[in-house]
Amino acid sequence: MPEFPHYLAGKPTLLLDIARKGAIENYIDAMWPEMIVLNEVFPCPSWRLVKRMEDRGVRVFHLAGVAGKITPPLPHGYEAAIPCCAARPVEGDYDVRIIPVGADHA
């Protein structure tokens, strides 16, 4: 089982998930309640994986991209957002969408 650095255990920790699809699953059993996962991988983790993290007390968010609409709609975690990989540079201000993906937001 993969491990996190021992000195982080039990401390507030922000885990940025920028790995390939599904890689986060290998780390769930090593997570603790003070951890927050910010996922940037497409697609957002499945409801099954989110539930496993929540069962460990971990809060899960998804960096969906920039505010906007895309057709056809993308899977959960991309409500009213255009993924970062599909967004083009724009002039002026824009809103970044970070979406909670836990059971309370299903």
N, CA, C and O atoms as a GROMACS GRO file, in nm:
protein
  424
    1MET      N    1   0.085  -0.118   0.000
    1MET     CA    2   0.000   0.000   0.000
    1MET      C    3   0.089   0.124   0.000
    1MET      O    4   0.185   0.132   0.077
    2PRO      N    5   0.057   0.222  -0.087
    2PRO     CA    6   0.132   0.348  -0.085
    2PRO      C    7   0.115   0.418   0.049
    2PRO      O    8   0.012   0.403   0.116
    3GLU      N    9   0.215   0.495   0.087
    3GLU     CA   10   0.210   0.568   0.214
    3GLU      C   11   0.239   0.715   0.189
    3GLU      O   12   0.306   0.752   0.093
    4PHE      N   13   0.187   0.797   0.280
    4PHE     CA   14   0.220   0.939   0.281
    4PHE      C   15   0.334   0.958   0.380
    4PHE      O   16   0.356   0.872   0.466
    5PRO      N   17   0.408   1.068   0.373
    5PRO     CA   18   0.514   1.094   0.470
    5PRO      C   19   0.460   1.084   0.612
    5PRO      O   20   0.357   1.144   0.643
    6HIS      N   21   0.528   1.010   0.699
    6HIS     CA   22   0.480   0.984   0.835
    6HIS      C   23   0.456   1.111   0.915
    6HIS      O   24   0.367   1.113   1.001
    7TYR      N   25   0.533   1.217   0.890
    7TYR     CA   26   0.518   1.340   0.968
    7TYR      C   27   0.389   1.416   0.936
    7TYR      O   28   0.355   1.511   1.007
    8LEU      N   29   0.318   1.378   0.830
    8LEU     CA   30   0.190   1.441   0.796
    8LEU      C   31   0.071   1.371   0.862
    8LEU      O   32  -0.036   1.431   0.874
    9ALA      N   33   0.088   1.249   0.903
    9ALA     CA   34  -0.023   1.167   0.954
    9ALA      C   35  -0.102   1.241   1.062
    9ALA      O   36  -0.045   1.288   1.160
   10GLY      N   37  -0.232   1.249   1.042
   10GLY     CA   38  -0.321   1.311   1.138
   10GLY      C   39  -0.323   1.462   1.137
   10GLY      O   40  -0.399   1.523   1.212
   11LYS      N   41  -0.242   1.524   1.052
   11LYS     CA   42  -0.237   1.671   1.045
   11LYS      C   43  -0.322   1.719   0.927
   11LYS      O   44  -0.342   1.646   0.830
   12PRO      N   45  -0.373   1.843   0.936
   12PRO     CA   46  -0.445   1.898   0.821
   12PRO      C   47  -0.354   1.895   0.698
   12PRO      O   48  -0.243   1.949   0.699
   13THR      N   49  -0.402   1.831   0.593
   13THR     CA   50  -0.321   1.810   0.473
   13THR      C   51  -0.407   1.828   0.349
   13THR      O   52  -0.518   1.776   0.342
   14LEU      N   53  -0.356   1.902   0.252
   14LEU     CA   54  -0.422   1.918   0.123
   14LEU      C   55  -0.350   1.828   0.023
   14LEU      O   56  -0.231   1.847  -0.005
   15LEU      N   57  -0.422   1.730  -0.030
   15LEU     CA   58  -0.366   1.639  -0.130
   15LEU      C   59  -0.416   1.684  -0.267
   15LEU      O   60  -0.536   1.681  -0.293
   16LEU      N   61  -0.324   1.724  -0.354
   16LEU     CA   62  -0.359   1.762  -0.491
   16LEU      C   63  -0.346   1.639  -0.578
   16LEU      O   64  -0.236   1.586  -0.596
   17ASP      N   65  -0.458   1.594  -0.631
   17ASP     CA   66  -0.459   1.476  -0.717
   17ASP      C   67  -0.446   1.520  -0.861
   17ASP      O   68  -0.544   1.563  -0.923
   18ILE      N   69  -0.325   1.510  -0.914
   18ILE     CA   70  -0.300   1.547  -1.054
   18ILE      C   71  -0.246   1.427  -1.131
   18ILE      O   72  -0.192   1.441  -1.241
   19ALA      N   73  -0.262   1.309  -1.073
   19ALA     CA   74  -0.212   1.186  -1.135
   19ALA      C   75  -0.308   1.141  -1.245
   19ALA      O   76  -0.403   1.212  -1.278
   20ARG      N   77  -0.284   1.026  -1.300
   20ARG     CA   78  -0.372   0.974  -1.404
   20ARG      C   79  -0.501   0.920  -1.343
   20ARG      O   80  -0.509   0.894  -1.223
   21LYS      N   81  -0.600   0.902  -1.426
   21LYS     CA   82  -0.732   0.854  -1.384
   21LYS      C   83  -0.719   0.728  -1.297
   21LYS      O   84  -0.651   0.633  -1.334
   22GLY      N   85  -0.786   0.731  -1.182
   22GLY     CA   86  -0.793   0.614  -1.096
   22GLY      C   87  -0.678   0.596  -1.000
   22GLY      O   88  -0.686   0.511  -0.911
   23ALA      N   89  -0.570   0.672  -1.013
   23ALA     CA   90  -0.453   0.654  -0.927
   23ALA      C   91  -0.484   0.682  -0.781
   23ALA      O   92  -0.424   0.621  -0.692
   24ILE      N   93  -0.577   0.772  -0.753
   24ILE     CA   94  -0.611   0.809  -0.616
   24ILE      C   95  -0.660   0.688  -0.536
   24ILE      O   96  -0.644   0.683  -0.415
   25GLU      N   97  -0.720   0.591  -0.605
   25GLU     CA   98  -0.774   0.473  -0.536
   25GLU      C   99  -0.667   0.400  -0.457
   25GLU      O  100  -0.697   0.343  -0.352
   26ASN      N  101  -0.545   0.401  -0.504
   26ASN     CA  102  -0.436   0.332  -0.436
   26ASN      C  103  -0.398   0.395  -0.302
   26ASN      O  104  -0.330   0.332  -0.222
   27TYR      N  105  -0.442   0.518  -0.277
   27TYR     CA  106  -0.402   0.591  -0.158
   27TYR      C  107  -0.512   0.604  -0.052
   27TYR      O  108  -0.485   0.649   0.060
   28ILE      N  109  -0.633   0.566  -0.085
   28ILE     CA  110  -0.747   0.590   0.004
   28ILE      C  111  -0.727   0.527   0.142
   28ILE      O  112  -0.757   0.591   0.242
   29ASP      N  113  -0.678   0.406   0.149
   29ASP     CA  114  -0.662   0.338   0.278
   29ASP      C  115  -0.558   0.405   0.368
   29ASP      O  116  -0.553   0.377   0.488
   30ALA      N  117  -0.476   0.493   0.312
   30ALA     CA  118  -0.374   0.562   0.391
   30ALA      C  119  -0.418   0.704   0.430
   30ALA      O  120  -0.342   0.776   0.494
   31MET      N  121  -0.539   0.744   0.392
   31MET     CA  122  -0.587   0.880   0.421
   31MET      C  123  -0.641   0.891   0.563
   31MET      O  124  -0.675   0.791   0.625
   32TRP      N  125  -0.649   1.014   0.613
   32TRP     CA  126  -0.699   1.041   0.748
   32TRP      C  127  -0.799   1.157   0.743
   32TRP      O  128  -0.802   1.231   0.645
   33PRO      N  129  -0.881   1.174   0.849
   33PRO     CA  130  -0.990   1.272   0.847
   33PRO      C  131  -0.948   1.417   0.828
   33PRO      O  132  -1.028   1.496   0.777
   34GLU      N  133  -0.831   1.455   0.864
   34GLU     CA  134  -0.788   1.595   0.849
   34GLU      C  135  -0.742   1.627   0.707
   34GLU      O  136  -0.694   1.737   0.682
   35MET      N  137  -0.755   1.533   0.616
   35MET     CA  138  -0.708   1.549   0.479
   35MET      C  139  -0.822   1.601   0.391
   35MET      O  140  -0.938   1.562   0.405
   36ILE      N  141  -0.784   1.689   0.299
   36ILE     CA  142  -0.875   1.736   0.194
   36ILE      C  143  -0.810   1.699   0.061
   36ILE      O  144  -0.691   1.722   0.040
   37VAL      N  145  -0.890   1.640  -0.028
   37VAL     CA  146  -0.840   1.604  -0.161
   37VAL      C  147  -0.895   1.706  -0.260
   37VAL      O  148  -1.015   1.729  -0.267
   38LEU      N  149  -0.805   1.766  -0.336
   38LEU     CA  150  -0.842   1.853  -0.448
   38LEU      C  151  -0.801   1.780  -0.574
   38LEU      O  152  -0.683   1.769  -0.606
   39ASN      N  153  -0.901   1.731  -0.647
   39ASN     CA  154  -0.878   1.651  -0.766
   39ASN      C  155  -0.880   1.739  -0.890
   39ASN      O  156  -0.965   1.828  -0.903
   40GLU      N  157  -0.786   1.715  -0.982
   40GLU     CA  158  -0.782   1.787  -1.108
   40GLU      C  159  -0.788   1.690  -1.226
   40GLU      O  160  -0.786   1.733  -1.341
   41VAL      N  161  -0.794   1.562  -1.197
   41VAL     CA  162  -0.791   1.459  -1.301
   41VAL      C  163  -0.927   1.449  -1.370
   41VAL      O  164  -1.031   1.460  -1.305
   42PHE      N  165  -0.926   1.428  -1.501
   42PHE     CA  166  -1.049   1.402  -1.576
   42PHE      C  167  -1.060   1.252  -1.599
   42PHE      O  168  -0.963   1.190  -1.642
   43PRO      N  169  -1.174   1.193  -1.573
   43PRO     CA  170  -1.290   1.252  -1.509
   43PRO      C  171  -1.273   1.258  -1.358
   43PRO      O  172  -1.180   1.200  -1.301
   44CYS      N  173  -1.364   1.328  -1.295
   44CYS     CA  174  -1.368   1.336  -1.149
   44CYS      C  175  -1.376   1.194  -1.092
   44CYS      O  176  -1.430   1.105  -1.159
   45PRO      N  177  -1.324   1.169  -0.972
   45PRO     CA  178  -1.334   1.034  -0.914
   45PRO      C  179  -1.478   0.984  -0.910
   45PRO      O  180  -1.571   1.062  -0.891
   46SER      N  181  -1.495   0.855  -0.927
   46SER     CA  182  -1.629   0.795  -0.926
   46SER      C  183  -1.693   0.815  -0.789
   46SER      O  184  -1.625   0.839  -0.689
   47TRP      N  185  -1.826   0.804  -0.786
   47TRP     CA  186  -1.899   0.815  -0.659
   47TRP      C  187  -1.851   0.710  -0.561
   47TRP      O  188  -1.845   0.736  -0.441
   48ARG      N  189  -1.816   0.592  -0.610
   48ARG     CA  190  -1.766   0.484  -0.523
   48ARG      C  191  -1.637   0.526  -0.454
   48ARG      O  192  -1.622   0.505  -0.334
   49LEU      N  193  -1.544   0.586  -0.528
   49LEU     CA  194  -1.418   0.631  -0.467
   49LEU      C  195  -1.440   0.748  -0.372
   49LEU      O  196  -1.380   0.754  -0.265
   50VAL      N  197  -1.527   0.841  -0.412
   50VAL     CA  198  -1.557   0.954  -0.324
   50VAL      C  199  -1.616   0.903  -0.193
   50VAL      O  200  -1.578   0.950  -0.085
   51LYS      N  201  -1.708   0.807  -0.200
   51LYS     CA  202  -1.769   0.750  -0.080
   51LYS      C  203  -1.664   0.685   0.009
   51LYS      O  204  -1.669   0.701   0.131
   52ARG      N  205  -1.570   0.612  -0.049
   52ARG     CA  206  -1.463   0.550   0.030
   52ARG      C  207  -1.380   0.656   0.102
   52ARG      O  208  -1.343   0.637   0.218
   53MET      N  209  -1.351   0.768   0.034
   53MET     CA  210  -1.275   0.874   0.099
   53MET      C  211  -1.358   0.938   0.210
   53MET      O  212  -1.307   0.964   0.319
   54GLU      N  213  -1.484   0.964   0.183
   54GLU     CA  214  -1.572   1.022   0.285
   54GLU      C  215  -1.584   0.931   0.406
   54GLU      O  216  -1.588   0.978   0.520
   55ASP      N  217  -1.589   0.801   0.383
   55ASP     CA  218  -1.596   0.706   0.495
   55ASP      C  219  -1.475   0.717   0.586
   55ASP      O  220  -1.482   0.679   0.703
   56ARG      N  221  -1.364   0.768   0.536
   56ARG     CA  222  -1.244   0.789   0.615
   56ARG      C  223  -1.240   0.931   0.672
   56ARG      O  224  -1.143   0.969   0.738
   57GLY      N  225  -1.346   1.010   0.647
   57GLY     CA  226  -1.353   1.146   0.699
   57GLY      C  227  -1.286   1.249   0.610
   57GLY      O  228  -1.267   1.363   0.652
   58VAL      N  229  -1.251   1.211   0.489
   58VAL     CA  230  -1.181   1.299   0.395
   58VAL      C  231  -1.282   1.378   0.313
   58VAL      O  232  -1.379   1.321   0.263
   59ARG      N  233  -1.260   1.508   0.299
   59ARG     CA  234  -1.344   1.592   0.213
   59ARG      C  235  -1.282   1.596   0.074
   59ARG      O  236  -1.160   1.605   0.061
   60VAL      N  237  -1.367   1.590  -0.030
   60VAL     CA  238  -1.320   1.581  -0.168
   60VAL      C  239  -1.379   1.695  -0.250
   60VAL      O  240  -1.499   1.721  -0.247
   61PHE      N  241  -1.291   1.764  -0.324
   61PHE     CA  242  -1.330   1.871  -0.414
   61PHE      C  243  -1.270   1.843  -0.551
   61PHE      O  244  -1.169   1.772  -0.562
   62HIS      N  245  -1.330   1.898  -0.654
   62HIS     CA  246  -1.281   1.879  -0.790
   62HIS      C  247  -1.257   2.015  -0.854
   62HIS      O  248  -1.347   2.099  -0.859
   63LEU      N  249  -1.136   2.036  -0.904
   63LEU     CA  250  -1.104   2.156  -0.980
   63LEU      C  251  -1.158   2.133  -1.122
   63LEU      O  252  -1.093   2.070  -1.205
   64ALA      N  253  -1.278   2.184  -1.146
   64ALA     CA  254  -1.348   2.153  -1.270
   64ALA      C  255  -1.296   2.232  -1.389
   64ALA      O  256  -1.301   2.183  -1.502
   65GLY      N  257  -1.248   2.351  -1.365
   65GLY     CA  258  -1.201   2.435  -1.476
   65GLY      C  259  -1.250   2.576  -1.459
   65GLY      O  260  -1.253   2.629  -1.348
   66VAL      N  261  -1.289   2.637  -1.569
   66VAL     CA  262  -1.340   2.774  -1.565
   66VAL      C  263  -1.491   2.772  -1.584
   66VAL      O  264  -1.546   2.684  -1.651
   67ALA      N  265  -1.558   2.870  -1.525
   67ALA     CA  266  -1.704   2.878  -1.536
   67ALA      C  267  -1.744   2.889  -1.682
   67ALA      O  268  -1.687   2.967  -1.758
   68GLY      N  269  -1.843   2.811  -1.721
   68GLY     CA  270  -1.892   2.812  -1.858
   68GLY      C  271  -1.977   2.690  -1.884
   68GLY      O  272  -1.996   2.605  -1.797
   69LYS      N  273  -2.028   2.682  -2.006
   69LYS     CA  274  -2.111   2.568  -2.046
   69LYS      C  275  -2.042   2.491  -2.156
   69LYS      O  276  -1.972   2.547  -2.240
   70ILE      N  277  -2.065   2.361  -2.153
   70ILE     CA  278  -2.009   2.274  -2.256
   70ILE      C  279  -2.117   2.176  -2.298
   70ILE      O  280  -2.192   2.126  -2.214
   71THR      N  281  -2.125   2.148  -2.427
   71THR     CA  282  -2.223   2.056  -2.481
   71THR      C  283  -2.150   1.952  -2.565
   71THR      O  284  -2.066   1.987  -2.646
   72PRO      N  285  -2.182   1.825  -2.545
   72PRO     CA  286  -2.275   1.767  -2.449
   72PRO      C  287  -2.218   1.779  -2.308
   72PRO      O  288  -2.098   1.798  -2.291
   73PRO      N  289  -2.305   1.768  -2.207
   73PRO     CA  290  -2.259   1.781  -2.069
   73PRO      C  291  -2.159   1.671  -2.032
   73PRO      O  292  -2.165   1.560  -2.084
   74LEU      N  293  -2.068   1.706  -1.944
   74LEU     CA  294  -1.967   1.611  -1.897
   74LEU      C  295  -2.015   1.541  -1.771
   74LEU      O  296  -2.116   1.582  -1.713
   75PRO      N  297  -1.944   1.436  -1.727
   75PRO     CA  298  -1.987   1.364  -1.606
   75PRO      C  299  -1.982   1.451  -1.482
   75PRO      O  300  -1.933   1.564  -1.485
   76HIS      N  301  -2.032   1.396  -1.370
   76HIS     CA  302  -2.037   1.471  -1.244
   76HIS      C  303  -1.903   1.535  -1.215
   76HIS      O  304  -1.798   1.485  -1.255
   77GLY      N  305  -1.909   1.648  -1.145
   77GLY     CA  306  -1.788   1.721  -1.112
   77GLY      C  307  -1.758   1.835  -1.208
   77GLY      O  308  -1.664   1.911  -1.186
   78TYR      N  309  -1.838   1.846  -1.315
   78TYR     CA  310  -1.813   1.951  -1.415
   78TYR      C  311  -1.935   2.040  -1.436
   78TYR      O  312  -1.952   2.099  -1.543
   79GLU      N  313  -2.019   2.051  -1.333
   79GLU     CA  314  -2.139   2.133  -1.345
   79GLU      C  315  -2.100   2.278  -1.373
   79GLU      O  316  -2.026   2.339  -1.296
   80ALA      N  317  -2.149   2.332  -1.483
   80ALA     CA  318  -2.126   2.472  -1.523
   80ALA      C  319  -1.978   2.506  -1.532
   80ALA      O  320  -1.935   2.615  -1.493
   81ALA      N  321  -1.900   2.411  -1.586
   81ALA     CA  322  -1.755   2.435  -1.599
   81ALA      C  323  -1.700   2.377  -1.728
   81ALA      O  324  -1.751   2.278  -1.781
   82ILE      N  325  -1.597   2.440  -1.777
   82ILE     CA  326  -1.521   2.390  -1.892
   82ILE      C  327  -1.387   2.342  -1.837
   82ILE      O  328  -1.315   2.420  -1.775
   83PRO      N  329  -1.352   2.214  -1.858
   83PRO     CA  330  -1.228   2.162  -1.802
   83PRO      C  331  -1.107   2.247  -1.841
   83PRO      O  332  -1.102   2.305  -1.949
   84CYS      N  333  -1.011   2.253  -1.751
   84CYS     CA  334  -0.890   2.333  -1.773
   84CYS      C  335  -0.824   2.298  -1.906
   84CYS      O  336  -0.775   2.387  -1.976
   85CYS      N  337  -0.822   2.169  -1.940
   85CYS     CA  338  -0.753   2.127  -2.062
   85CYS      C  339  -0.825   2.176  -2.188
   85CYS      O  340  -0.764   2.178  -2.295
   86ALA      N  341  -0.954   2.214  -2.177
   86ALA     CA  342  -1.029   2.261  -2.293
   86ALA      C  343  -1.047   2.412  -2.295
   86ALA      O  344  -1.094   2.468  -2.394
   87ALA      N  345  -1.010   2.478  -2.188
   87ALA     CA  346  -1.028   2.624  -2.179
   87ALA      C  347  -0.921   2.695  -2.260
   87ALA      O  348  -0.807   2.650  -2.268
   88ARG      N  349  -0.959   2.804  -2.320
   88ARG     CA  350  -0.864   2.885  -2.396
   88ARG      C  351  -0.835   3.012  -2.317
   88ARG      O  352  -0.918   3.057  -2.238
   89PRO      N  353  -0.718   3.071  -2.338
   89PRO     CA  354  -0.688   3.197  -2.268
   89PRO      C  355  -0.794   3.302  -2.301
   89PRO      O  356  -0.839   3.312  -2.415
   90VAL      N  357  -0.831   3.379  -2.201
   90VAL     CA  358  -0.929   3.485  -2.221
   90VAL      C  359  -0.877   3.614  -2.160
   90VAL      O  360  -0.797   3.613  -2.067
   91GLU      N  361  -0.925   3.724  -2.214
   91GLU     CA  362  -0.892   3.855  -2.159
   91GLU      C  363  -0.985   3.883  -2.042
   91GLU      O  364  -1.102   3.844  -2.044
   92GLY      N  365  -0.935   3.948  -1.942
   92GLY     CA  366  -1.019   3.988  -1.829
   92GLY      C  367  -1.032   3.879  -1.724
   92GLY      O  368  -0.959   3.781  -1.723
   93ASP      N  369  -1.129   3.901  -1.636
   93ASP     CA  370  -1.150   3.810  -1.525
   93ASP      C  371  -1.231   3.687  -1.567
   93ASP      O  372  -1.312   3.694  -1.660
   94TYR      N  373  -1.209   3.577  -1.499
   94TYR     CA  374  -1.290   3.457  -1.517
   94TYR      C  375  -1.294   3.384  -1.384
   94TYR      O  376  -1.207   3.402  -1.298
   95ASP      N  377  -1.395   3.301  -1.368
   95ASP     CA  378  -1.415   3.228  -1.243
   95ASP      C  379  -1.366   3.086  -1.257
   95ASP      O  380  -1.401   3.015  -1.352
   96VAL      N  381  -1.284   3.044  -1.161
   96VAL     CA  382  -1.240   2.905  -1.154
   96VAL      C  383  -1.343   2.829  -1.072
   96VAL      O  384  -1.385   2.876  -0.966
   97ARG      N  385  -1.384   2.712  -1.119
   97ARG     CA  386  -1.485   2.631  -1.051
   97ARG      C  387  -1.419   2.519  -0.972
   97ARG      O  388  -1.355   2.431  -1.028
   98ILE      N  389  -1.436   2.524  -0.839
   98ILE     CA  390  -1.394   2.414  -0.752
   98ILE      C  391  -1.522   2.362  -0.690
   98ILE      O  392  -1.592   2.432  -0.617
   99ILE      N  393  -1.554   2.236  -0.721
   99ILE     CA  394  -1.685   2.179  -0.690
   99ILE      C  395  -1.671   2.070  -0.584
   99ILE      O  396  -1.592   1.977  -0.602
  100PRO      N  397  -1.746   2.079  -0.473
  100PRO     CA  398  -1.747   1.966  -0.379
  100PRO      C  399  -1.812   1.848  -0.446
  100PRO      O  400  -1.915   1.863  -0.512
  101VAL      N  401  -1.756   1.729  -0.432
  101VAL     CA  402  -1.810   1.612  -0.499
  101VAL      C  403  -1.854   1.503  -0.403
  101VAL      O  404  -1.872   1.388  -0.444
  102GLY      N  405  -1.870   1.536  -0.277
  102GLY     CA  406  -1.911   1.437  -0.179
  102GLY      C  407  -2.057   1.400  -0.188
  102GLY      O  408  -2.131   1.453  -0.270
  103ALA      N  409  -2.097   1.308  -0.102
  103ALA     CA  410  -2.233   1.255  -0.101
  103ALA      C  411  -2.337   1.364  -0.084
  103ALA      O  412  -2.447   1.352  -0.138
  104ASP      N  413  -2.305   1.470  -0.009
  104ASP     CA  414  -2.399   1.579   0.011
  104ASP      C  415  -2.424   1.657  -0.116
  104ASP      O  416  -2.516   1.739  -0.122
  105HIS      N  417  -2.343   1.633  -0.218
  105HIS     CA  418  -2.352   1.711  -0.341
  105HIS      C  419  -2.388   1.625  -0.462
  105HIS      O  420  -2.376   1.669  -0.576
  106ALA      N  421  -2.430   1.502  -0.436
  106ALA     CA  422  -2.463   1.409  -0.546
  106ALA      C  423  -2.590   1.452  -0.616
  106ALA      O  424  -2.633   1.386  -0.710
   0.00000   0.00000   0.00000
